[in-house]
Amino acid sequence: MTSSVPRLVIAAPSSGSGKTTVATGLMAALAARGLAVSPHKVGPDYIDPGYHALATGRVGRNLDAYLCGPELIGPLFLRGASGCDIAVVEGVMGLYDGAAGEGELASTAHVAKSLRAPVVLVVDASSQSRSVAALVHGFASWDPEVRVGGVILNKVGSDRHEALLREALDSAGVPVLGVLRRVAQVSTPSRHLGLVPVAERRAQAVEAVAAMAEQVRAGCDLEGLVALARGAGALSCAGWDAAEALASSPPPPLPVPSLGAAPPDPRFRPEGSRPQTPDGLTRVALAGGPAFTFSYAEHAELLTAAGAEVVTFDPLRDEQLPDGTRGLVIGGGFPEVYASELSANEPLRKAVAALAGSGAPFAAECAGLLYLCRELDGQPMCGVLDADARMGERLTLGYRDAVAVSDSVLAVAGTRMRGHEFHRTVVEPGAGTAPAWGVRSPERRVEGFVERGVHASYLHTHWASEPGVARRFVERCRTS
């Protein structure tokens, strides 16, 4: 089976060059022309895909060769691009920057080669003229398997500056497909972990995306970019499918019931047992809203394929969990920004604690871990874990090789998975008596908590790499 979806990879020599502005603006400009645009992001970034989704009206999907393995890049791409006229892939960091110590693995160049996609290099030209030709030539010739098909010059100061840049690039053999000037309204606010997510500033984000689209429309050769995208090579793989992934994944090494059914915990639910789902479905509640914006689309798709009904709730506003909730998934986000509001929602905090006390399965990553602690920056949280969280001074960032230390609702001890950490908070203690993961780098340590049905950790994982995680979780929801 082959597929030839037109596609482009938007890359840059380094972070801060303008990839997000160009990629998001291009997506929105092409969508405004009536094209169905498939948005993608290289790496584990959760924030940019929110802007991509706003630009295209489609779910933003990540392509991460470290978390998922290179063999899944093509299938996951085709899953998102199905039925689309064109796909735009925003890169990460510099074009050739990959996982530390792993060569090209997970770099934008690696993904571009896996997708047989042409690359458009976005160059911050604000402090150079003739030197731009040497820079572009170097990036275009470094790896002959990477096809740099064009360049977009960003932050160009004047007509004279543009003329000097174009003259220099005439000798580089890479066409100029766009020139963008400085435009203040295109900027988007940032804080300790990057851009502020769309869910927290939707009205302003809509304006920002519209401004990006207009800047790209006015400054770029859209016809030339589409023509370049149409020259992408064919992919000889099928699109990823959650049901097929589950069917082909091995069953859990140990039967799920062997984990044991936890008796009701009187600390959390003295009045009785957890109610059953009214319609008989295995209902899994997924945290969303402004405080919990980080989630891979494939997680919900795998849970659904495993037999769950996934229902989203907002811990900032909803005072109760969805009726009949049998399990809880709380991904990443910014609970530290909303600590007061989350704490003020005492009815929901008590409902979450009661559900945990009943032994129901919980999968909590990063922000979810913080929410389950006793306190976050002095504000009461759910109190499910005997741990406290606070903002720290140091950013923790990077890919991790991990092994499950304890049997849990997600995996049996010994299961190896790759993950990613990205936080500026600290949880004390960092691990429970039954840790979730053993991490090999940058230093050997254990982290996270496995308590009753709860699996809580700082580690973000991508379940497409291990579909059995979703099946095991849903099976435990049925039997707990």
PEMOCOR-V327011 format. One record per residue. N is the residue number from 1. PHI is phi in whole degrees, 0 to 359 (none if undefined). OMEGA is omega as a letter, one per 40 degrees, with the letter a starting at -180 (* if undefined). D_CENTER is the distance of its C-alpha to the mean C-alpha in Angstrom with 2 decimals. Layout:
BEGIN
N,PHI,OMEGA,D_CENTER / N,PHI,OMEGA,D_CENTER
END
This chain:
BEGIN
1,none,i,28.03 / 2,237,i,26.98 / 3,220,a,24.79 / 4,230,i,25.14 / 5,299,i,22.60 / 6,303,a,23.14 / 7,203,i,20.21 / 8,225,i,19.62 / 9,248,i,17.39 / 10,264,a,17.44 / 11,236,a,17.86 / 12,202,i,19.83 / 13,293,a,22.06 / 14,200,i,20.05 / 15,297,i,17.50 / 16,84,a,19.05 / 17,276,i,20.77 / 18,117,a,19.35 / 19,302,a,16.67 / 20,295,i,14.65 / 21,300,a,18.04 / 22,291,a,19.25 / 23,297,a,16.33 / 24,293,i,15.84 / 25,297,i,19.64 / 26,294,i,20.27 / 27,303,a,18.10 / 28,292,i,19.98 / 29,294,i,23.29 / 30,290,i,23.15 / 31,296,i,22.21 / 32,294,i,25.18 / 33,275,i,27.34 / 34,94,i,26.66 / 35,276,i,24.31 / 36,276,a,21.56 / 37,253,i,18.58 / 38,263,a,15.50 / 39,265,i,12.49 / 40,218,i,10.09 / 41,224,i,8.18 / 42,285,i,9.19 / 43,93,a,7.49 / 44,270,a,4.69 / 45,299,i,4.55 / 46,259,a,3.44 / 47,276,a,7.15 / 48,304,i,8.44 / 49,301,i,7.25 / 50,294,i,9.32 / 51,290,i,12.14 / 52,298,i,11.94 / 53,297,i,12.38 / 54,296,a,15.19 / 55,287,a,16.74 / 56,246,a,16.90 / 57,77,i,17.04 / 58,234,a,14.65 / 59,296,i,11.19 / 60,282,a,8.65 / 61,239,a,7.30 / 62,266,i,5.77 / 63,237,a,8.86 / 64,233,a,9.09 / 65,287,i,12.78 / 66,281,a,12.86 / 67,290,a,10.78 / 68,255,a,12.08 / 69,93,a,15.24 / 70,303,a,16.63 / 71,293,a,18.37 / 72,264,a,15.39 / 73,299,i,14.24 / 74,299,i,17.05 / 75,300,i,16.86 / 76,292,i,13.17 / 77,299,a,13.95 / 78,293,i,17.12 / 79,301,a,15.62 / 80,286,a,13.90 / 81,275,a,16.93 / 82,304,i,19.54 / 83,79,a,22.17 / 84,262,i,20.97 / 85,274,a,23.32 / 86,199,i,21.05 / 87,235,i,17.52 / 88,238,a,16.10 / 89,247,i,13.56 / 90,274,a,12.60 / 91,282,i,12.98 / 92,228,i,12.10 / 93,49,i,15.01 / 94,280,a,18.31 / 95,309,a,18.88 / 96,257,a,20.06 / 97,276,i,18.04 / 98,238,i,16.37 / 99,297,a,15.89 / 100,303,i,18.84 / 101,76,a,21.93 / 102,242,i,20.55 / 103,66,a,21.97 / 104,276,a,19.97 / 105,307,i,17.42 / 106,73,i,13.82 / 107,283,i,15.36 / 108,299,i,15.26 / 109,299,i,18.81 / 110,299,a,18.02 / 111,293,i,15.62 / 112,300,i,18.24 / 113,293,i,20.94 / 114,299,a,19.27 / 115,268,a,18.99 / 116,52,a,22.45 / 117,251,i,21.23 / 118,291,a,23.08 / 119,251,i,21.60 / 120,251,a,22.37 / 121,266,i,22.68 / 122,266,a,22.24 / 123,245,i,24.82 / 124,284,a,25.57 / 125,262,a,29.31 / 126,295,a,30.39 / 127,236,a,32.45 / 128,209,i,33.77 / 129,227,a,35.99 / 130,295,a,37.44 / 131,299,a,35.11 / 132,300,a,32.27 / 133,293,i,33.97 / 134,295,i,33.89 / 135,298,a,30.20 / 136,295,i,29.28 / 137,300,i,31.80 / 138,297,a,30.37 / 139,292,a,26.80 / 140,286,a,28.20 / 141,257,a,30.56 / 142,300,i,28.67 / 143,233,a,27.38 / 144,296,i,29.49 / 145,278,i,26.91 / 146,264,a,24.56 / 147,262,i,26.00 / 148,276,a,25.70 / 149,265,a,27.12 / 150,180,i,27.27 / 151,229,i,26.63 / 152,243,a,25.81 / 153,271,a,27.57 / 154,250,i,25.96 / 155,59,i,27.85 / 156,280,a,31.20 / 157,275,a,34.01 / 158,197,i,36.88 / 159,299,i,38.59 / 160,297,i,40.41 / 161,299,i,37.24 / 162,300,a,35.77 / 163,298,i,39.03 / 164,296,i,39.00 / 165,294,a,35.45 / 166,295,i,36.27 / 167,299,i,39.54 / 168,295,a,37.91 / 169,283,i,35.30 / 170,303,a,38.08 / 171,269,a,38.82 / 172,274,i,35.29 / 173,77,i,35.13 / 174,240,a,31.73 / 175,292,i,32.07 / 176,276,a,30.94 / 177,254,i,28.87 / 178,180,i,28.33 / 179,224,a,29.48 / 180,243,i,27.80 / 181,267,i,29.66 / 182,291,i,28.55 / 183,224,a,27.72 / 184,298,a,27.09 / 185,288,i,25.63 / 186,282,a,22.64 / 187,295,i,21.40 / 188,237,a,18.70 / 189,292,i,19.02 / 190,236,i,17.13 / 191,213,a,17.50 / 192,295,i,16.87 / 193,239,i,13.10 / 194,115,a,13.03 / 195,298,i,13.37 / 196,286,a,14.23 / 197,299,i,11.84 / 198,304,a,13.56 / 199,300,a,14.39 / 200,268,a,16.53 / 201,208,a,18.48 / 202,300,a,18.46 / 203,299,i,21.99 / 204,292,i,21.58 / 205,294,i,18.29 / 206,300,i,20.26 / 207,295,a,22.96 / 208,297,i,20.80 / 209,295,i,19.28 / 210,298,i,22.88 / 211,293,i,24.13 / 212,299,a,21.69 / 213,299,a,22.80 / 214,293,i,26.42 / 215,296,i,26.21 / 216,293,i,24.79 / 217,301,a,27.31 / 218,284,a,30.14 / 219,253,a,29.38 / 220,242,i,27.99 / 221,272,a,29.71 / 222,297,i,27.68 / 223,297,i,30.15 / 224,294,i,29.86 / 225,293,i,26.06 / 226,295,i,26.28 / 227,299,i,29.08 / 228,297,i,27.11 / 229,299,a,24.23 / 230,290,i,26.93 / 231,271,i,28.02 / 232,295,i,24.99 / 233,286,a,26.15 / 234,287,i,26.06 / 235,257,a,23.59 / 236,258,i,25.51 / 237,211,i,23.06 / 238,261,i,22.20 / 239,293,i,19.07 / 240,295,i,17.04 / 241,227,a,18.38 / 242,299,a,17.40 / 243,296,i,21.09 / 244,293,i,22.15 / 245,296,i,19.57 / 246,293,a,20.95 / 247,295,a,24.46 / 248,267,i,24.22 / 249,274,a,22.64 / 250,294,i,25.31 / 251,292,i,26.33 / 252,303,a,25.72 / 253,301,i,28.23 / 254,237,i,29.74 / 255,300,a,30.49 / 256,303,a,28.27 / 257,301,a,31.43 / 258,295,i,32.36 / 259,292,i,30.02 / 260,90,i,32.61 / 261,268,a,32.66 / 262,285,i,32.60 / 263,291,i,35.47 / 264,304,a,34.90 / 265,260,a,34.51 / 266,296,i,37.09 / 267,298,a,35.24 / 268,251,a,32.68 / 269,217,a,34.53 / 270,291,a,38.28 / 271,276,i,39.04 / 272,148,a,38.00 / 273,273,a,35.40 / 274,291,a,32.14 / 275,294,i,32.89 / 276,278,i,32.24 / 277,292,a,30.26 / 278,301,a,32.83 / 279,259,i,32.12 / 280,81,i,31.62 / 281,279,i,27.96 / 282,271,a,25.49 / 283,268,i,23.46 / 284,248,i,20.13 / 285,270,a,18.98 / 286,244,a,15.31 / 287,291,i,14.92 / 288,218,a,13.78 / 289,82,a,15.39 / 290,301,a,15.13 / 291,277,a,14.93 / 292,226,a,12.05 / 293,260,a,9.41 / 294,262,i,6.16 / 295,198,i,5.97 / 296,279,a,5.41 / 297,301,a,8.52 / 298,294,i,10.24 / 299,296,i,10.84 / 300,296,a,13.02 / 301,293,i,14.56 / 302,291,i,15.59 / 303,299,i,17.02 / 304,296,i,18.91 / 305,295,i,20.21 / 306,279,i,21.38 / 307,108,i,23.47 / 308,264,i,21.70 / 309,260,a,21.74 / 310,268,a,18.46 / 311,237,a,19.37 / 312,273,i,17.23 / 313,225,a,18.97 / 314,245,a,18.76 / 315,296,i,19.98 / 316,281,a,21.30 / 317,239,a,23.61 / 318,279,a,24.25 / 319,270,i,27.05 / 320,222,i,26.84 / 321,287,i,24.43 / 322,307,a,24.67 / 323,307,i,28.03 / 324,75,a,28.20 / 325,299,i,24.87 / 326,252,i,25.04 / 327,199,a,21.74 / 328,227,i,18.94 / 329,241,a,15.16 / 330,234,a,13.81 / 331,274,a,10.20 / 332,271,i,9.17 / 333,157,a,10.55 / 334,230,i,13.85 / 335,297,i,16.75 / 336,296,i,18.74 / 337,284,a,19.09 / 338,245,a,20.34 / 339,303,a,22.27 / 340,296,a,25.55 / 341,293,i,24.46 / 342,296,i,22.76 / 343,294,a,25.93 / 344,294,i,28.18 / 345,275,a,26.87 / 346,296,i,29.10 / 347,303,a,29.62 / 348,288,i,26.00 / 349,302,i,25.83 / 350,292,i,28.97 / 351,294,i,27.69 / 352,296,i,24.60 / 353,298,i,27.04 / 354,295,i,29.43 / 355,296,i,26.97 / 356,297,a,26.04 / 357,296,i,29.78 / 358,281,a,30.49 / 359,92,i,28.50 / 360,295,i,25.75 / 361,291,i,22.55 / 362,233,i,19.72 / 363,238,a,16.26 / 364,238,a,15.00 / 365,238,i,12.24 / 366,58,i,12.70 / 367,302,i,13.44 / 368,297,i,14.94 / 369,302,a,17.05 / 370,299,a,18.40 / 371,295,a,19.29 / 372,275,i,21.28 / 373,290,i,23.28 / 374,293,a,26.78 / 375,220,i,26.05 / 376,230,a,23.49 / 377,52,i,25.40 / 378,84,i,28.52 / 379,267,i,27.32 / 380,300,i,27.79 / 381,249,a,24.76 / 382,280,i,25.05 / 383,71,i,27.04 / 384,286,a,25.80 / 385,252,i,25.44 / 386,277,a,28.25 / 387,205,i,26.16 / 388,237,a,25.66 / 389,238,i,22.79 / 390,207,i,23.25 / 391,292,i,21.84 / 392,247,a,22.62 / 393,264,a,23.69 / 394,246,i,21.52 / 395,280,i,17.88 / 396,256,a,16.48 / 397,211,i,13.96 / 398,150,i,13.59 / 399,286,a,13.10 / 400,222,i,15.34 / 401,268,a,17.65 / 402,224,i,18.48 / 403,228,i,21.07 / 404,295,a,21.60 / 405,273,a,24.67 / 406,235,i,25.65 / 407,300,a,25.84 / 408,212,i,23.42 / 409,289,i,22.19 / 410,259,a,19.26 / 411,201,i,21.24 / 412,268,i,24.69 / 413,305,a,25.63 / 414,101,i,25.28 / 415,293,i,22.12 / 416,260,i,20.13 / 417,218,i,16.37 / 418,256,a,14.09 / 419,218,a,11.51 / 420,215,i,10.08 / 421,248,i,11.61 / 422,202,a,11.09 / 423,199,i,13.78 / 424,237,i,17.25 / 425,248,i,18.75 / 426,229,i,21.20 / 427,247,a,22.13 / 428,234,e,25.77 / 429,288,a,26.54 / 430,280,i,23.43 / 431,210,i,24.28 / 432,269,i,26.49 / 433,296,i,29.52 / 434,243,a,27.34 / 435,293,i,24.22 / 436,280,a,20.98 / 437,227,i,20.26 / 438,256,a,22.31 / 439,252,a,20.50 / 440,269,a,22.36 / 441,218,e,21.10 / 442,286,i,21.65 / 443,223,i,24.26 / 444,286,a,25.15 / 445,197,i,24.47 / 446,248,i,23.61 / 447,207,i,21.18 / 448,88,a,20.19 / 449,223,i,22.40 / 450,237,a,23.69 / 451,223,a,26.23 / 452,54,i,27.73 / 453,267,a,24.90 / 454,266,i,22.24 / 455,239,a,19.58 / 456,229,a,17.96 / 457,200,i,16.28 / 458,284,a,14.26 / 459,283,i,12.50 / 460,273,i,8.93 / 461,238,i,9.65 / 462,247,a,8.77 / 463,292,i,11.79 / 464,298,i,12.49 / 465,284,a,13.98 / 466,212,a,16.26 / 467,302,i,16.87 / 468,299,i,19.78 / 469,301,a,17.68 / 470,294,i,17.26 / 471,296,i,20.92 / 472,298,a,22.15 / 473,297,a,20.45 / 474,293,i,21.99 / 475,299,i,25.29 / 476,295,i,25.48 / 477,299,a,24.90 / 478,291,a,27.88 / 479,259,a,30.12 / 480,278,*,29.54
END
